[in-house]
Amino acid sequence: MVKYFKRVFYREAGAIISTATKGGSYPDYTISGWTAFPGNVVAAVLMPDKEVEEDADGGSSMMVVAEKVNVEVTISAFSAAEYATIRGLKNNKLDILMMDPDQPEVSHAAFGVRVYPKPDFQSKASPKIVLTGQRNYSSSLSTEPLQLVTIS
């Protein structure tokens, strides 16, 4: 599953939640306890994946030993102060909440993702920063760090 989001929020890594409260009005909602990423979020992508271990039989069978969620947030149109804020998130463990403002009732969150910003400055293109990170977790966890979050 690849899903694209427009409103993306973060907070320091904390407890895994299943509900959150929105404020403000469409499409610029706020989420209580969360901070919107600075600048203009161009795209945000969650990509769940698996880690497999091949058996000794040469790969005819595989066992899923862990799961992971890859997060990628692309930000453009940022000021110098916003750039410093984004760079300040480097190597921090964050919870990232992604919302589609047209369907905010159920949003997606990745918990405990260590992010790293990669600036992308090219001639004839708008400067952007791509925040990437991933969270690996055991396939046997009951409360996974990739959750659907009900927004009310």
Backbone as CSV, one residue per row, in Angstrom:
resi,resn,N_x,N_y,N_z,CA_x,CA_y,CA_z,C_x,C_y,C_z
1,MET,0.844,-1.173,0.000,0.000,0.000,0.000,0.885,1.230,0.000
2,VAL,0.627,2.139,-0.891,1.258,3.457,-0.884,0.131,4.466,-0.816
3,LYS,0.172,5.361,0.167,-0.883,6.355,0.326,-0.231,7.719,0.437
4,TYR,-0.824,8.703,-0.214,-0.295,10.060,-0.207,-1.149,10.934,0.703
5,PHE,-0.505,11.822,1.434,-1.173,12.673,2.407,-0.784,14.126,2.170
6,LYS,-1.610,15.047,2.648,-1.331,16.473,2.472,-1.025,17.186,3.787
7,ARG,-1.684,16.834,4.869,-1.419,17.436,6.182,-0.591,16.441,6.982
8,VAL,0.610,16.867,7.378,1.516,15.961,8.083,1.994,16.646,9.367
9,PHE,1.883,15.920,10.458,2.214,16.439,11.783,3.279,15.562,12.423
10,TYR,3.979,16.122,13.416,4.957,15.333,14.154,4.925,15.720,15.629
11,ARG,5.497,14.844,16.438,5.730,15.098,17.853,6.913,14.223,18.255
12,GLU,7.485,14.483,19.424,8.526,13.596,19.930,7.907,12.231,20.134
13,ALA,8.692,11.182,19.935,8.173,9.826,20.076,7.558,9.646,21.458
14,GLY,6.375,9.082,21.467,5.655,8.868,22.716,4.800,7.617,22.622
15,ALA,3.767,7.593,23.422,2.877,6.428,23.459,2.136,6.273,22.134
16,ILE,1.923,5.036,21.732,1.135,4.751,20.537,-0.319,5.046,20.858
17,ILE,-0.967,5.841,20.001,-2.357,6.237,20.234,-3.246,5.699,19.119
18,SER,-4.530,5.678,19.372,-5.475,5.256,18.333,-6.513,6.339,18.045
19,THR,-6.513,7.439,18.846,-7.437,8.547,18.597,-6.705,9.877,18.795
20,ALA,-7.190,10.914,18.098,-6.646,12.262,18.252,-7.774,13.255,17.993
21,THR,-7.590,14.485,18.449,-8.611,15.512,18.316,-8.135,16.598,17.364
22,LYS,-8.991,16.926,16.382,-8.631,17.969,15.428,-9.266,19.290,15.827
23,GLY,-8.667,20.363,15.357,-9.203,21.696,15.554,-9.054,22.463,14.259
24,GLY,-9.440,23.702,14.262,-9.337,24.511,13.052,-10.400,24.144,12.047
25,SER,-10.188,24.580,10.818,-11.179,24.328,9.786,-10.509,23.785,8.530
26,TYR,-11.301,23.197,7.696,-10.831,22.585,6.449,-10.167,23.629,5.581
27,PRO,-9.077,23.368,4.918,-8.276,22.143,4.974,-7.115,22.239,5.951
28,ASP,-7.047,23.346,6.703,-5.908,23.603,7.586,-6.159,23.149,9.015
29,TYR,-6.510,21.889,9.170,-6.756,21.351,10.498,-5.488,21.377,11.342
30,THR,-5.678,21.444,12.653,-4.603,21.249,13.613,-4.949,19.984,14.394
31,ILE,-3.968,19.388,15.002,-4.179,18.196,15.824,-3.595,18.481,17.201
32,SER,-4.405,18.310,18.214,-3.985,18.585,19.584,-2.749,17.753,19.949
33,GLY,-1.687,18.434,20.391,-0.465,17.757,20.816,0.524,17.478,19.702
34,TRP,0.208,17.882,18.473,1.066,17.619,17.323,1.419,18.941,16.646
35,THR,2.566,18.995,15.966,3.022,20.179,15.251,3.033,19.884,13.757
36,ALA,2.477,20.795,12.973,2.523,20.629,11.515,3.950,20.866,11.028
37,PHE,4.386,20.060,10.054,5.707,20.293,9.477,5.743,21.679,8.853
38,PRO,6.851,22.410,9.032,6.954,23.742,8.431,7.117,23.642,6.918
39,GLY,6.867,24.751,6.242,6.970,24.778,4.792,5.727,24.179,4.162
40,ASN,5.830,23.819,2.907,4.721,23.245,2.166,4.983,21.759,1.941
41,VAL,4.180,20.899,2.572,4.336,19.460,2.362,3.814,19.127,0.975
42,VAL,4.719,18.724,0.096,4.372,18.388,-1.276,3.793,16.984,-1.338
43,ALA,4.407,16.058,-0.624,3.935,14.674,-0.610,4.438,13.996,0.651
44,ALA,3.663,13.063,1.139,4.061,12.238,2.265,3.628,10.816,1.948
45,VAL,4.530,9.880,2.157,4.271,8.507,1.755,4.612,7.570,2.903
46,LEU,3.711,6.629,3.197,3.968,5.523,4.119,4.073,4.264,3.281
47,MET,5.148,3.507,3.464,5.326,2.285,2.697,5.626,1.114,3.634
48,PRO,4.597,0.405,4.099,4.846,-0.779,4.913,5.570,-1.845,4.099
49,ASP,6.435,-2.596,4.749,7.196,-3.630,4.063,7.497,-4.738,5.056
50,LYS,8.173,-5.753,4.605,8.518,-6.874,5.465,9.992,-7.196,5.338
51,GLU,10.543,-7.819,6.372,11.891,-8.345,6.315,11.764,-9.857,6.383
52,VAL,12.400,-10.520,5.453,12.254,-11.969,5.384,13.586,-12.653,5.615
53,GLU,13.488,-13.882,6.027,14.653,-14.722,6.237,14.469,-15.954,5.366
54,GLU,15.441,-16.200,4.501,15.329,-17.364,3.627,15.757,-18.616,4.371
55,ASP,15.042,-19.695,4.119,15.401,-20.969,4.719,16.642,-21.538,4.055
56,ALA,17.162,-22.579,4.640,18.363,-23.231,4.114,18.093,-24.011,2.834
57,ASP,16.834,-24.071,2.402,16.502,-24.856,1.205,16.741,-24.087,-0.084
58,GLY,17.449,-22.974,-0.012,17.792,-22.242,-1.215,16.784,-21.194,-1.620
59,GLY,15.880,-20.828,-0.752,14.958,-19.740,-1.039,13.592,-20.157,-1.533
60,SER,13.271,-21.462,-1.467,11.937,-21.859,-1.916,10.878,-21.504,-0.874
61,SER,11.309,-21.213,0.346,10.371,-20.750,1.366,11.032,-19.625,2.151
62,MET,10.209,-18.721,2.628,10.726,-17.596,3.389,9.876,-17.416,4.632
63,MET,10.482,-16.876,5.660,9.764,-16.593,6.894,9.861,-15.098,7.168
64,VAL,8.738,-14.443,7.403,8.749,-13.025,7.764,9.182,-12.924,9.225
65,VAL,10.335,-12.302,9.451,10.873,-12.198,10.804,10.608,-10.832,11.427
66,ALA,10.345,-9.847,10.591,10.081,-8.512,11.103,9.311,-7.724,10.057
67,GLU,8.693,-6.651,10.512,8.006,-5.746,9.607,8.655,-4.376,9.744
68,LYS,8.426,-3.523,8.769,8.968,-2.174,8.864,8.036,-1.222,8.137
69,VAL,8.120,0.026,8.540,7.379,1.067,7.846,8.388,2.127,7.427
70,ASN,8.379,2.440,6.138,9.224,3.491,5.582,8.387,4.760,5.469
71,VAL,8.951,5.877,5.872,8.263,7.163,5.836,9.084,8.121,4.982
72,GLU,8.388,8.864,4.124,9.052,9.876,3.304,8.152,11.103,3.225
73,VAL,8.661,12.246,3.662,7.918,13.504,3.637,8.730,14.508,2.821
74,THR,8.138,15.018,1.737,8.812,15.990,0.878,8.248,17.373,1.162
75,ILE,9.142,18.322,1.481,8.742,19.675,1.868,9.413,20.674,0.923
76,SER,8.626,21.646,0.441,9.174,22.715,-0.384,8.677,24.047,0.157
77,ALA,9.080,25.126,-0.468,8.636,26.480,-0.110,8.834,26.754,1.382
78,PHE,10.060,26.616,1.841,10.370,26.850,3.248,11.285,28.058,3.380
79,SER,11.166,28.735,4.509,12.026,29.881,4.804,13.325,29.382,5.445
80,ALA,14.261,30.309,5.679,15.523,29.938,6.329,15.265,29.413,7.736
81,ALA,14.337,30.045,8.461,14.007,29.578,9.815,13.358,28.195,9.772
82,GLU,12.462,27.969,8.799,11.820,26.655,8.668,12.844,25.589,8.280
83,TYR,13.808,25.962,7.449,14.885,25.040,7.077,15.657,24.609,8.321
84,ALA,15.973,25.574,9.194,16.694,25.259,10.428,15.864,24.336,11.322
85,THR,14.543,24.573,11.384,13.666,23.711,12.181,13.668,22.287,11.643
86,ILE,13.540,22.166,10.321,13.518,20.837,9.694,14.851,20.125,9.917
87,ARG,15.969,20.832,9.726,17.292,20.225,9.947,17.476,19.829,11.406
88,GLY,16.811,20.552,12.313,16.903,20.231,13.733,16.233,18.916,14.109
89,LEU,15.436,18.366,13.211,14.775,17.079,13.470,15.688,15.880,13.192
90,LYS,16.873,16.167,12.643,17.804,15.105,12.243,18.080,14.138,13.385
91,ASN,17.917,12.860,13.093,18.195,11.746,14.005,17.285,11.699,15.228
92,ASN,16.249,12.520,15.263,15.290,12.448,16.365,14.276,11.355,16.097
93,LYS,13.840,10.703,17.159,12.748,9.740,17.024,11.442,10.502,17.120
94,LEU,10.645,10.398,16.075,9.395,11.138,15.995,8.218,10.201,15.775
95,ASP,7.060,10.656,16.183,5.794,10.070,15.762,5.296,10.970,14.643
96,ILE,4.888,10.383,13.532,4.459,11.155,12.371,3.027,10.770,12.028
97,LEU,2.154,11.776,12.009,0.727,11.591,11.715,0.436,12.201,10.360
98,MET,-0.170,11.409,9.488,-0.470,11.854,8.132,-1.966,11.851,7.909
99,MET,-2.473,12.991,7.407,-3.911,13.167,7.250,-4.248,13.610,5.841
100,ASP,-5.311,13.061,5.317,-5.911,13.556,4.078,-7.021,14.500,4.522
101,PRO,-6.896,15.834,4.301,-7.910,16.758,4.789,-9.307,16.477,4.232
102,ASP,-9.392,15.818,3.077,-10.697,15.481,2.516,-11.342,14.295,3.230
103,GLN,-10.535,13.492,3.917,-11.044,12.343,4.672,-10.283,12.249,5.990
104,PRO,-10.462,13.219,6.885,-9.632,13.263,8.095,-10.034,12.264,9.183
105,GLU,-11.213,11.679,9.072,-11.711,10.843,10.171,-10.759,9.695,10.504
106,VAL,-10.143,9.106,9.500,-9.161,8.057,9.743,-7.851,8.486,9.097
107,SER,-6.857,8.691,9.932,-5.536,9.073,9.462,-4.563,7.961,9.799
108,HIS,-3.320,8.117,9.388,-2.313,7.086,9.596,-1.149,7.676,10.368
109,ALA,-0.571,6.871,11.247,0.562,7.334,12.036,1.638,6.265,12.101
110,ALA,2.875,6.714,12.039,4.036,5.852,12.250,4.703,6.353,13.521
111,PHE,4.922,5.455,14.462,5.437,5.828,15.772,6.902,5.411,15.917
112,GLY,7.708,6.312,16.477,9.101,6.005,16.771,9.996,5.921,15.552
113,VAL,9.772,6.788,14.578,10.578,6.798,13.356,11.739,7.774,13.525
114,ARG,12.948,7.301,13.292,14.120,8.184,13.339,14.290,8.770,11.945
115,VAL,14.186,10.105,11.843,14.188,10.748,10.527,15.529,11.407,10.223
116,TYR,15.775,11.544,8.928,16.947,12.269,8.466,16.551,13.126,7.275
117,PRO,16.804,14.440,7.330,16.458,15.319,6.206,17.555,15.317,5.137
118,LYS,17.127,15.218,3.893,18.061,15.287,2.765,17.677,16.487,1.904
119,PRO,18.434,17.592,1.991,18.151,18.757,1.147,18.377,18.422,-0.331
120,ASP,17.554,18.976,-1.189,17.660,18.763,-2.626,17.580,20.123,-3.306
121,PHE,18.756,20.700,-3.593,18.834,22.010,-4.230,19.377,21.820,-5.642
122,GLN,18.536,22.069,-6.632,18.938,21.903,-8.027,18.649,23.190,-8.788
123,SER,19.450,23.435,-9.787,19.212,24.581,-10.651,17.882,24.396,-11.378
124,LYS,17.129,25.471,-11.531,15.844,25.494,-12.230,14.761,24.647,-11.559
125,ALA,14.957,24.290,-10.311,13.933,23.543,-9.584,13.754,24.193,-8.215
126,SER,12.565,24.103,-7.675,12.324,24.636,-6.338,13.103,23.816,-5.319
127,PRO,13.767,24.474,-4.375,14.467,23.721,-3.331,13.471,22.876,-2.541
128,LYS,13.897,21.713,-2.127,13.049,20.865,-1.302,13.903,20.067,-0.336
129,ILE,13.248,19.554,0.665,13.885,18.674,1.640,13.044,17.411,1.696
130,VAL,13.707,16.274,1.668,13.014,15.005,1.801,13.411,14.409,3.142
131,LEU,12.444,14.279,4.033,12.669,13.640,5.331,12.382,12.154,5.158
132,THR,13.350,11.323,5.471,13.137,9.887,5.346,13.462,9.203,6.661
133,GLY,12.822,8.093,6.877,13.090,7.295,8.059,12.346,5.988,7.982
134,GLN,12.704,5.080,8.847,11.978,3.817,8.903,11.960,3.304,10.324
135,ARG,11.013,2.464,10.588,10.878,1.840,11.903,10.710,0.350,11.685
136,ASN,11.608,-0.435,12.239,11.519,-1.889,12.174,10.879,-2.394,13.461
137,TYR,10.103,-3.448,13.336,9.488,-4.020,14.527,9.209,-5.488,14.309
138,SER,9.141,-6.200,15.387,8.899,-7.637,15.339,7.542,-7.932,14.740
139,SER,7.452,-8.961,13.940,6.176,-9.326,13.329,5.192,-9.878,14.356
140,SER,5.676,-10.143,15.572,4.783,-10.692,16.603,4.208,-9.621,17.534
141,LEU,4.548,-8.337,17.325,4.001,-7.280,18.180,2.495,-7.169,18.013
142,SER,1.800,-6.944,19.094,0.349,-6.771,18.991,-0.020,-5.319,18.730
143,THR,0.737,-4.369,19.283,0.512,-2.950,19.014,1.635,-2.464,18.125
144,GLU,1.361,-2.377,16.846,2.395,-2.036,15.880,2.606,-0.533,15.796
145,PRO,3.815,-0.114,15.440,4.077,1.320,15.297,3.544,1.940,14.013
146,LEU,2.734,1.224,13.265,1.990,1.795,12.142,0.525,1.594,12.474
147,GLN,-0.199,2.686,12.719,-1.565,2.582,13.217,-2.519,3.474,12.437
148,LEU,-3.761,3.052,12.359,-4.834,3.928,11.929,-5.244,4.734,13.150
149,VAL,-5.404,6.030,12.995,-5.758,6.904,14.105,-7.091,7.572,13.770
150,THR,-8.064,7.392,14.651,-9.372,8.021,14.466,-9.294,9.469,14.903
151,ILE,-9.656,10.377,14.008,-9.619,11.813,14.284,-11.039,12.297,14.527
152,SER,-11.254,12.967,15.649,-12.608,13.488,15.954,-12.567,14.989,16.160
